[in-house]
Amino acid sequence: MVLFGVISSTSSGLIVAVSATRNGIVENFMPKTEAFDRYSAEYDDWFRKHADLYQAELETIRLLMPPPGSDGIEVGVGSGNFAVPLGIQVGVEPSEQMAAKAKKRGIEVYSGVAEALPFGDGMFDVVLMVTTICFVDDVLLSFHEALRVLKEGGCVIVGFVDKESGLGKEYSAHKQESKFYREAVFYSVSEVLQLLREAGFTIAAARQALIPGKSPAIILEGYGKGAFVAVKGIKKGIGK
């Protein structure tokens, strides 16, 4: 369990490091925010230029969301492209520029990282992480944190590009050419499922989209065909 986190920032508020104490051990995390602070407008342009792909990812996530009115948080909320249409009102974001955009769209944004969420135990019904784990220093710890802040019966929804898909392999091969993915680490579905289970989640469902040769509007159950995968894990009580 993370007992507390200490955020180190510049005079402008830009996060440069986060220190978290877990089980008496201090761990340091370095948010990968430089590209998002420098090129936030270019990042958001992708969602406008590829509206069909964005809608496919959004609807894939929507299929796994709990009923409207649930207390939710998006970790790595960015500028709010997923939180706003999904009705999530709280977000965590280490990039100053992205957080400012999300705030303008009505999101209550907290500075922080996935490995040291600035919330108490059992506060939320759903924790959303979309294209976030590839930028996280310690994915397992981030899942432990998601479990901690969830209420019993709550869920985590993780959306990501499957590294074993054609698109995932392309991203991995050319990530050094990308402003945003240069420091990213991509994961396979099996790796994400293993980490979620190790953190204590019970896997409830998976959906996939961006299937080669198919319309972006096609969303299927499971995984193995689509480049974009969303997985839902449930926090169950002890002995359940």
C-alpha angles and dihedrals in degrees: 000000000000107000098189142339131221118205119208114200143166123254089268091057097256110151113235100168142000124208118198129184114219122176089342094308121114114223125188126213128191112206114223095227107128096096093044092051093047099040105027092132092052090049092055091046088069091065091052096045093045100038093149093056092044092051090050091054092044094051091046089057093042091059090063099042121114119243119298113275095043116138105252141175131190116214108210091019094175110184092336101263091145103024096056099053091039093053097245110149102184129062144172117217132164096195111091095205095047092046091053090055092049091050090054088056092055101264118140099228127197123195111238148091134265093251094059110031113193095229140094126251122288100008105131142054094207136021114198124200116177119179087339107111092067088066097042121105095212114023095180092054090048089055090048088053091049089052091049096053094044124095117237106281091023123129143224119216116199119191118189147145109264107236090213093059122093091253091047092053090048092050091049093048094050103030093114087064093054125089091211107033099043092103096032125121114205125210136205122234091250090054092050092047091050092050093048091051091046089053090054104263126137111222110238107171147342133206131188137200141169092065114182112254093012133100113268086238091068112101121179136189118253126011142266099087107054127069093217116058131182120196127192122207126187128216107224127188123253111286094013 
